[in-house]
Amino acid sequence: MKFFALEHSPVAYAADFVVYPVSILVGLFAVLFYTPVGRWPMLALAFALGLAAWSLIEYVLHRHILHGLQPFKRWHEEHHKRPYALIGTSTVGSMLLIAALVFAPVFLLTDAGLALAATLGVMCGYLFYDVMHHASHHWRAKSGGWFQSRKRAHALHHQPGANVYYGVTTSFWDWVFATRPKNG
């Protein structure tokens, strides 16, 4: 199995949907088991901030890295050309990035417990994004629901020349940064 391939086998592609939930559960158990109960409110806050930060991270990565910086732009264009292909970031790659860009800096500024809690929040956000992105390409949506609106927004994003809807899990940052269609 290739760890850093652009297009994945079904097993490698599905690894996120197993590895992330297990890692999140193990991490939550570890942080709660090894941290005194009196610090749990701070852990909950760090987790919530990590979860909230994910939506902005998702938007910035998608808009400015995947649509703006080579070689990521070229790789992401392949996903736009073949939206049903099993193209994405490997589980190893995404976990290493989260560890380097979230856990390490928060650990250097605070401590292991808060760093792990914030990282788990980001990981939950990433898992939600991963499920939503997969679902928007591979699942049917019932008419009129929230999922259908997210699926429609992502389909509009995939239109040639479209510079809209960089958020997969929410349109909040598209609204903030004016990347929603004028009539959207």
N, C-alpha and C positions, 0 to 999 in steps of 0.2 A: 504494500500500500504506500503510495506517495504522500508525504506529509504536506508538501507545498505545491500541489498541482493546481492549475486553473480550473479544470473540469474534473470532478470527482466520480469515483465509483459510487453506486448506491449506498454501500456500507460506509465509506468515508464521508459522504454527504450527510448521512443520518447520524453520524457520530455526535454532532452538536446536541441532538435531541435526546441523547442518553448521557453523554459526559457532563454537560452543563447542569442538568437537574441533580445528578449524583454529586457533583462537585459543590453545588450550592447547598444541598442538604448536609453534606459532611462539613462544609465550612461553617454553616449556621450552628451545627452541633458543637463544633470546636470552639467557636467564639463564645457561645453561651456557657459551655462547660468550663472553659478556662478563664472566664472573666467574672469578677465578683458581681453579684446581683445589683449592687448599688450603681454600677456603671452601665447597666442595660439601657437606661434612657439615652445615654450618649451613643451607645451602639445603634439603637433604633434611629436616632437622628442621623448618624453617619450612613446607615443603610438607606434611609429615605433620601438623603442628599445624593448618594451614588445613583439611586434609581432615577431621581429627577434629572440628574446630570446626563444620564444616558441619552435622553431625547435630544438634547443639544449636541452631544457628541455624535449621535447618529446623523443629524442634519449636517453638521460641519464636515464629517468624514465623507458623506455622500455627495454633497455639493462641491466642496473644495478639493478633496483628494480624489475621489472616484470619477469626478467629472472635470477635474482641472489639472491633475499632476501625473505626468508620465512616470513609470509605465502603467500606473493604476488606471488611468483614463483609458488606455488601449484595452486593458483587461476587462474593464467594466463595459466598454463598448461591445465586447463579445457577448456579454450577458444581455445587453439590449438587442443584439442581433438574434440571439437564440434564448429567449426568455424561459423556455421549458428545459433547457440543458441544466445539468447539476453543477453549476458554476458558483463558486463562492470562496470565502476564506476558509482555510482548513481549521479544524478545531485546535490543533497545536498552535497554528499561527495566531488565531484570535486570542487564545489563552495567554500566549507569550506577550502579545501586545497589551492586553489588559493588565498583566502582572507588571510590565515595564512602565506603562503610562498611567496606571491608577495606583496599584498597590505600593510600588516602590516610592513614588513621590509622597504619598500620604503617610507611609511608614516613616520616611525621613523627617516629616513635619510633626508627626504625632507619635503613635505607638502601634504595635502589631494588632491589637484588638480593634482599634478604630480603622486602621488600614484595611483589615480583613472585612469589617462590616461595610465600609464604603465600596470595597471591591465586589462584595457579594451583591450589593445594590446595583452596581453597574452590570454585573453578570446576569442578574434577573432581567434588567432592561434589555441586554443583548439577546438573551434567550427569547424574550417576548418579540423583539424585532425579528429574530431568525424565524420563529414560527409564523409571524405575520407575513414576512417576505415570501416564505415558502407557500403559505396559504394563498397569497394574492396571485401566485402563478399557477398553483396546482389544485386549488379547491374551488368548489362552486359556492356562491353566496346566495342567501335567501334575499328576496326582494325587499328593499326598504330599510335594511338594518345598517348598523354601524359598520360591520365588516364589509358590506357591499359598497359603502361610501369609501372605505379605505382601499378596497380592490379597484374601484373606479379611478380614484386619484392616482394609484400606482400605474394603472393602464395608461392614463393620460401622460404620466411622466415618461413612459416608454415610447410615446409617439415621436417619430423623427423630428428633430429640431426643437422639441419641447424643452423649455427651461423652467419647469414648474414641478411642484410636489416632490421635494427631496426628502421629506419626512415620510417614512413608511408606517410608523406606529401612530403618528399624529400630524396634523397640519398646523399645529400651533406655531412652530418656527417658520413655516412657509408664510403664515400670516404676519409674523413679526418682521421677517426679512423680505416681504413682498414678492414671494415666489409662488403665490397662488394665482391662477388665472383671474382676470378682472371680474369674470362672472362666476367664479368658483367660490 
